[in-house]
Amino acid sequence: MKKLLTRSITGALFVAVMVFSILWSNVLLFNVLLVFTCIALYEYRDILWQNDIHLPMALFYTISLLVYFLLSAVSLYLPFRFIMLVAVCLMLLFPVAALFRRKDGEEAFRDLGYLYTAVVWIVLPFSLLNFFPIAGLNGSGAGLQSGRWLLLAFFLTIWANDTFAYCVGSMVGRHPFFERISPKKTWEGTIGGGLLTLVLSGFYMLFFPQIPFRLPQWLGFALIVVVFGTLGDLVESLFKRRMGVKDSGSLLPGHGGVLDRFDSSLLAAPFALLYVITINML
């Protein structure tokens, strides 16, 4: 009972922070996501250290955060092609840095893989969340405000799918979904959670009238988020199982770390964003 209460309070505070930052301003959202990015990178580095994998930390943090700043800056209308080119150049410094490390080639390239994984799996998705307010909706005349509501709809879908999957799995779950990676997940919970989330998305036209989506578009949006959100959860479970840890951190009592809380969002965000932009182009 105490654990459930702690989890509920932590979850409510987390939701409040995200909703407030999304609806208040793009600048606040940028900074809140920057804080979460830094914490997630720290958790990632800490897990690697527990497994005796020591990355060049100055380079790791410097380039990762520069990539976040540069890609997020595109959402503030800075030149896109120039920013992308600078970000790519920065990422290409990772293999150059391997030349100056006192490790053999195999170890150096192993570390290179972990460095790139941090940028691709953590930094890029967090930075792309800043793109939702300008995710092509301006072209429809909906404006930035509708983009903020779209990001809120994205997180609502993630949270609903997690909650429904947990509840259904707890009540009727019998058959493991991906036993070698996440033994507690069941087919019943995964499918039931996804279907209930799709049903919920059918009411998004009422919840989010600011967004010019019809019912089929909302169902497609929810389906993308459910599928890739579930895969994102499994990806983080695979990483933690490989590294021999239960949670990525302890910042959020009852939930684990920031990576645990954003695991579904990190993989789902780029695909949901691609879907929204594609819809707007049609």
TAVEN-V554766 format. One record per residue. N is the residue number from 1. RES is the residue in one letter. PSI is psi in whole degrees, 0 to 359 (999 if undefined). Layout:
BEGIN
n->[N N]
res->[RES RES]
psi->[PSI PSI]
END
This chain:
BEGIN
n->[1 2 3 4 5 6 7 8 9 10 11 12 13 14 15 16 17 18 19 20 21 22 23 24 25 26 27 28 29 30 31 32 33 34 35 36 37 38 39 40 41 42 43 44 45 46 47 48 49 50 51 52 53 54 55 56 57 58 59 60 61 62 63 64 65 66 67 68 69 70 71 72 73 74 75 76 77 78 79 80 81 82 83 84 85 86 87 88 89 90 91 92 93 94 95 96 97 98 99 100 101 102 103 104 105 106 107 108 109 110 111 112 113 114 115 116 117 118 119 120 121 122 123 124 125 126 127 128 129 130 131 132 133 134 135 136 137 138 139 140 141 142 143 144 145 146 147 148 149 150 151 152 153 154 155 156 157 158 159 160 161 162 163 164 165 166 167 168 169 170 171 172 173 174 175 176 177 178 179 180 181 182 183 184 185 186 187 188 189 190 191 192 193 194 195 196 197 198 199 200 201 202 203 204 205 206 207 208 209 210 211 212 213 214 215 216 217 218 219 220 221 222 223 224 225 226 227 228 229 230 231 232 233 234 235 236 237 238 239 240 241 242 243 244 245 246 247 248 249 250 251 252 253 254 255 256 257 258 259 260 261 262 263 264 265 266 267 268 269 270 271 272 273 274 275 276 277 278 279 280 281 282]
res->[M K K L L T R S I T G A L F V A V M V F S I L W S N V L L F N V L L V F T C I A L Y E Y R D I L W Q N D I H L P M A L F Y T I S L L V Y F L L S A V S L Y L P F R F I M L V A V C L M L L F P V A A L F R R K D G E E A F R D L G Y L Y T A V V W I V L P F S L L N F F P I A G L N G S G A G L Q S G R W L L L A F F L T I W A N D T F A Y C V G S M V G R H P F F E R I S P K K T W E G T I G G G L L T L V L S G F Y M L F F P Q I P F R L P Q W L G F A L I V V V F G T L G D L V E S L F K R R M G V K D S G S L L P G H G G V L D R F D S S L L A A P F A L L Y V I T I N M L]
psi->[316 321 319 320 316 315 319 316 315 315 319 318 318 314 318 317 314 315 316 315 325 315 341 302 157 327 316 317 316 314 322 316 328 316 314 324 314 316 318 320 321 316 317 313 320 320 320 319 323 338 21 36 110 110 160 95 322 313 319 307 318 307 319 313 328 320 318 311 316 311 322 329 334 325 346 21 27 160 122 308 321 314 315 320 317 318 317 317 318 318 332 351 342 307 331 320 332 335 334 11 140 63 158 170 320 316 319 317 334 313 325 319 318 325 312 324 319 316 313 320 330 303 311 311 320 318 325 337 334 346 342 319 342 30 49 353 338 325 335 0 6 332 173 325 321 329 323 319 327 318 322 321 323 310 324 320 318 310 320 316 316 314 312 318 319 314 312 317 323 326 315 4 128 325 120 138 313 71 322 344 313 86 334 343 139 159 319 315 318 311 316 317 318 316 317 325 320 321 315 319 339 343 4 332 331 321 323 67 345 342 126 55 142 176 312 325 322 319 319 318 311 321 316 313 318 311 308 334 319 317 322 321 318 324 315 324 320 316 314 322 319 325 354 35 152 315 155 337 192 18 325 95 131 345 342 229 185 320 322 323 331 7 316 320 325 323 327 328 309 320 323 320 317 319 314 316 320 316 318 335 338 999]
END
